[in-house]
Amino acid sequence: MSLTRVSLAVPRVVSFVNQLCKPAVAVITRTAVTTVSNKLSSVKMYIAEERGSPYSPDYRVYFKDESGPVSPLHDIPLWADRAKRIANMVVEVPRWSNAKMEISLGEPLNPIKQDVKKGALRFVCNVFPHHGYIWNYGALPQTWENPQHVDAGTQARGDNDPIDVIEIGERVAARGDVVPVKILGTLALIDEGETDWKLIAIDTRDPSADRLNDVADVEALFPGLLRATVEWFRLYKVPDGKPVNQFAFDGEAKDSAFAHKVVDEVHQFWKSLVNGEVAGASDICKMNVSVESSAGRVERAEAARVLAGAPPAALPHALPATVDKWHFVSSL
């Protein structure tokens, strides 16, 4: 993988794309290039372009392929190598960091932005002995957990997001990386009454990747990681005054075969979403440049205008002093 970062200055341009989606919030400009592993059947390059100021409300990370801007939700394919079941993971949060970044569902081109609650930018608390996210965290493109669907196993509705991925390899990824991953299993978090699948995956380029094929291999090679992961998700909201999170299946990690069935299901949900077949999903911007059956498909020039209308990169804001605070919570 090659990775470079450069600064750009781009003028603002007004676009009619706001007719297709909700208006974009002011958004930065640094560039990271991710080239998917040459071990795969084809090589694909994506560029993550930052705009605005990190750790501020206007921060955004847009994505490009070799032809221009794309949506990481709709245009990056789910499969890096479908035959080998190697998926593309979009990294939203690098390991050890605290800023809660996520793909913005409501904005044109679905850039990554920092989550906001009650008017404040979100940073996850450090629950002793953990600091920040303990794995690279992100999502699979072209997936959607349908809030109108009640899962038979969890008895809870989907959380209206692309499916989450925790990548457990040794490399600390960069925000905006597109990483080829092998799916090893899944946990079924019940987050405030909603099904919130957490896929467990490994970067296919990791030194341990060839020895990891299922959740049993995770426990054998990385003893304690699954237990720590369950603890992290159970307790991470407690310092904010929220109750302990619950899991379906008693917190047991399901195997890779189970996880792949979940991925196939949420991919079908996404297909229905992007094709306009889901009622009441107007809060999700379906703008894309590649899905032929989608009414939200636009010409490349329109996608370029969205990116051109974003504000230029700026220096990051200071992190709150509380970001490094450790919280001590009894592991109930």
C-alpha positions in Angstrom: 0.0 0.0 0.0 1.2 3.5 -0.8 0.2 6.5 1.3 0.8 10.2 0.6 -0.6 13.4 1.9 -0.6 16.8 0.1 -2.3 20.1 0.6 -4.7 21.5 -2.0 -6.6 24.8 -2.4 -10.0 24.4 -4.2 -12.5 27.2 -5.0 -16.1 27.0 -3.9 -18.6 26.0 -6.5 -22.4 26.0 -6.2 -24.0 22.7 -7.3 -27.6 21.7 -8.0 -26.8 18.5 -6.1 -28.7 19.9 -3.1 -31.8 19.0 -5.1 -30.8 15.3 -4.7 -29.7 15.4 -1.0 -29.8 17.5 2.0 -27.4 20.5 1.8 -23.9 19.7 2.7 -22.5 21.1 5.9 -19.4 23.2 5.5 -16.6 20.8 5.0 -11.0 20.1 4.5 -8.0 19.2 2.2 -5.2 16.7 2.7 -4.9 13.6 0.6 -4.2 10.0 1.5 -3.8 7.4 -1.2 -4.8 3.8 -0.5 -3.8 1.1 -3.0 -5.5 -2.3 -2.3 -3.1 -5.2 -2.1 -1.6 -6.6 -5.2 -2.4 -10.1 -3.8 -5.9 -9.5 -4.9 -7.3 -10.2 -8.4 -7.4 -6.5 -9.2 -5.8 -3.4 -7.8 -7.9 -0.4 -7.0 -6.7 3.0 -5.8 -8.7 5.4 -3.6 -7.8 8.8 -2.4 -9.0 10.2 0.9 -9.1 14.0 0.8 -9.6 15.8 4.0 -11.3 19.2 4.2 -12.0 21.7 7.0 -10.3 21.5 10.4 -9.9 18.2 12.2 -11.8 18.1 15.5 -14.2 20.8 14.4 -17.8 20.7 13.0 -16.6 21.4 9.4 -14.2 18.5 9.2 -14.9 16.1 6.3 -13.0 13.3 4.5 -14.1 12.8 0.9 -13.1 9.9 -1.4 -11.9 9.7 -4.9 -11.0 6.9 -7.4 -8.9 7.4 -10.5 -11.8 9.3 -12.2 -12.8 11.6 -9.4 -15.0 11.9 -6.3 -17.0 8.9 -5.2 -19.3 8.0 -2.3 -17.6 5.5 0.2 -21.1 4.2 1.0 -22.4 3.6 -2.6 -19.4 3.6 -5.0 -16.7 1.6 -3.3 -17.6 -2.0 -3.9 -18.3 -4.3 -1.0 -15.9 -7.0 -2.3 -12.2 -6.4 -3.0 -12.2 -10.0 -4.3 -15.6 -11.5 -4.3 -14.4 -15.1 -5.1 -12.1 -15.1 -2.1 -14.7 -13.2 0.1 -12.2 -10.4 0.8 -14.1 -7.2 1.6 -13.2 -3.6 1.4 -13.2 -1.8 4.8 -13.5 2.0 5.0 -11.5 3.1 8.1 -13.3 5.8 10.0 -11.3 5.6 13.3 -7.6 4.6 13.6 -6.7 2.5 16.6 -5.8 4.4 19.9 -7.7 7.5 18.8 -10.9 8.9 20.5 -12.7 11.1 18.0 -15.9 9.3 16.9 -15.8 9.6 13.1 -18.4 8.1 10.8 -19.6 8.1 7.3 -22.2 10.9 7.0 -25.4 9.3 5.6 -27.3 12.5 5.0 -24.7 14.5 3.0 -23.8 14.4 -0.7 -21.0 11.8 -1.4 -21.3 10.6 2.2 -18.0 11.9 3.5 -16.6 10.9 6.9 -17.3 13.5 9.6 -17.1 13.6 13.4 -20.3 12.6 15.2 -22.1 15.3 17.2 -24.5 14.8 20.1 -26.3 17.7 21.9 -24.2 20.2 19.9 -20.8 18.8 21.0 -18.3 16.8 19.0 -18.1 13.2 20.3 -15.0 11.6 21.7 -15.2 8.1 23.2 -14.1 7.9 26.8 -11.2 5.8 28.0 -12.5 3.1 30.3 -9.5 1.6 32.2 -7.4 -0.1 31.0 -8.4 0.8 27.4 -7.4 4.0 25.6 -9.5 5.1 22.7 -10.6 2.5 20.2 -8.6 -0.7 20.7 -8.7 -1.7 17.0 -9.0 0.1 13.7 -12.7 0.8 13.3 -14.8 1.4 10.2 -17.5 0.1 8.0 -18.2 -2.1 4.9 -19.3 -0.1 1.9 -22.6 -1.1 0.1 -24.1 -2.3 3.3 -27.0 -1.0 5.4 -28.6 -2.3 8.6 -32.3 -1.8 7.8 -34.2 -0.2 10.7 -37.4 -1.7 9.3 -36.1 -5.2 9.6 -36.2 -7.2 12.9 -33.4 -9.7 13.0 -34.6 -13.2 13.9 -31.5 -13.8 16.1 -31.3 -10.5 18.0 -35.0 -9.7 18.0 -34.1 -6.0 17.4 -34.2 -3.7 14.4 -31.2 -2.6 12.4 -29.4 0.7 13.4 -29.7 2.5 10.0 -26.0 2.5 9.4 -23.5 0.5 7.2 -22.3 -2.5 9.0 -19.4 -1.9 11.5 -16.0 -3.6 11.3 -13.2 -3.9 13.9 -9.9 -4.7 12.2 -7.5 -6.4 14.6 -4.2 -6.4 12.7 -1.0 -4.9 14.0 -0.9 -1.8 11.7 -2.5 1.4 12.9 -4.5 2.5 9.9 -5.1 6.1 8.7 -8.6 7.6 8.6 -9.9 7.2 5.1 -7.9 4.1 4.3 -9.7 1.4 2.2 -8.4 -1.9 3.6 -8.9 -5.4 2.1 -10.1 -7.5 5.0 -10.9 -11.1 5.8 -14.1 -11.5 7.9 -13.5 -13.8 10.9 -16.7 -13.5 12.8 -19.2 -11.1 14.4 -20.6 -9.9 17.7 -24.2 -8.8 17.9 -24.3 -5.6 20.0 -27.7 -4.4 21.1 -27.1 -0.6 21.2 -30.0 1.3 22.7 -32.4 -1.4 21.5 -31.0 -1.7 18.0 -29.0 -4.5 16.3 -25.5 -3.2 15.7 -23.3 -5.9 14.2 -19.6 -5.7 14.9 -17.7 -7.7 12.3 -14.3 -9.0 13.4 -11.8 -8.8 10.6 -8.1 -8.8 9.7 -6.2 -6.9 7.1 -5.2 -9.5 4.4 -1.7 -8.0 4.4 -1.2 -8.5 8.1 1.6 -11.0 9.0 -1.0 -13.1 10.9 -3.7 -13.0 8.3 -2.9 -16.4 6.8 -3.4 -18.0 10.2 -6.7 -16.3 11.0 -9.8 -17.7 9.4 -12.4 -17.9 12.2 -13.1 -16.6 15.7 -11.4 -19.6 17.3 -8.2 -18.6 15.6 -8.5 -15.1 17.1 -8.6 -16.5 20.6 -5.7 -18.8 19.8 -3.5 -16.2 18.3 -4.7 -13.1 20.2 -5.8 -14.4 23.6 -7.9 -12.0 25.5 -8.8 -9.7 22.6 -12.4 -11.0 22.2 -13.0 -10.7 25.9 -11.6 -7.1 25.9 -13.7 -6.3 22.9 -16.9 -7.3 24.6 -15.9 -5.4 27.7 -15.1 -2.3 25.6 -18.5 -2.2 23.9 -20.4 -3.0 27.1 -18.8 -0.1 29.1 -17.7 2.6 26.7 -20.9 4.7 27.2 -21.1 4.3 30.9 -18.9 7.4 31.7 -21.5 9.5 29.7 -24.3 8.4 32.0 -25.6 5.6 29.7 -26.4 2.1 30.9 -24.2 -0.9 30.1 -24.7 -2.1 26.6 -26.1 -5.6 26.0 -25.2 -8.3 23.5 -27.3 -10.9 21.7 -26.1 -14.6 22.0 -24.7 -13.8 25.5 -21.8 -11.9 24.0 -20.6 -15.0 22.1 -18.7 -14.2 18.9 -20.4 -16.0 15.9 -18.2 -17.7 13.4 -17.2 -16.5 9.9 -19.9 -18.5 8.1 -22.5 -16.7 10.3 -20.9 -13.3 9.7 -20.9 -13.8 5.9 -24.6 -14.5 6.0 -25.1 -11.2 7.9 -22.9 -9.4 5.3 -24.9 -10.8 2.4 -28.1 -9.7 4.1 -27.1 -6.2 4.8 -25.7 -5.9 1.2 -29.2 -6.8 -0.1 -30.7 -4.2 2.2 -28.3 -1.6 0.7 -29.3 -2.6 -2.8 -33.0 -1.9 -2.0 -32.0 1.4 -0.3 -29.9 2.8 -3.2 -32.5 1.7 -5.7 -35.2 3.6 -4.0 -37.2 0.6 -2.9 -37.3 1.4 0.9 -40.0 3.8 2.1 -39.1 6.4 4.7 -35.3 6.4 4.0 -35.1 10.0 2.8 -32.6 10.8 5.5 -29.9 8.9 3.6 -28.3 10.6 0.6 -28.2 8.1 -2.3 -26.0 10.3 -4.6 -23.5 8.1 -6.4 -21.6 7.9 -9.7 -21.7 4.2 -10.4 -24.9 2.4 -9.5 -26.8 2.2 -12.8 -30.1 1.3 -11.3 -30.2 4.1 -8.8 -32.1 7.4 -9.3 -29.4 9.0 -7.2 -26.7 8.4 -9.8 -25.1 11.6 -11.1 -22.4 12.5 -13.7 -18.8 12.7 -12.5 -18.9 16.5 -13.0 -21.6 16.9 -10.4 -19.7 14.9 -7.9 -16.6 17.0 -8.6 -18.7 20.1 -7.9 -19.6 18.8 -4.4 -16.0 18.3 -3.5 -15.0 21.7 -5.0 -17.6 23.4 -2.8 -16.0 22.2 0.4 -13.8 24.6 2.3 -10.0 24.1 2.1 -7.9 22.2 4.7 -7.0 24.0 7.9 -5.0 23.3 11.0 -6.6 20.9 13.5 -8.4 22.3 16.5 -7.0 21.4 19.9 -8.2 18.2 21.4 -10.3 18.7 24.6 -8.2 18.1 27.8 -10.7 15.4 28.8 -9.8 13.2 25.9 -6.9 11.5 27.8 -8.8 11.1 31.1 -9.2 7.5 32.3 -12.6 6.4 33.7 -12.7 3.6 36.2 -15.9 1.5 35.8 -16.7 -1.8 37.5 -16.9 -4.5 34.9 -20.4 -5.6 35.7 
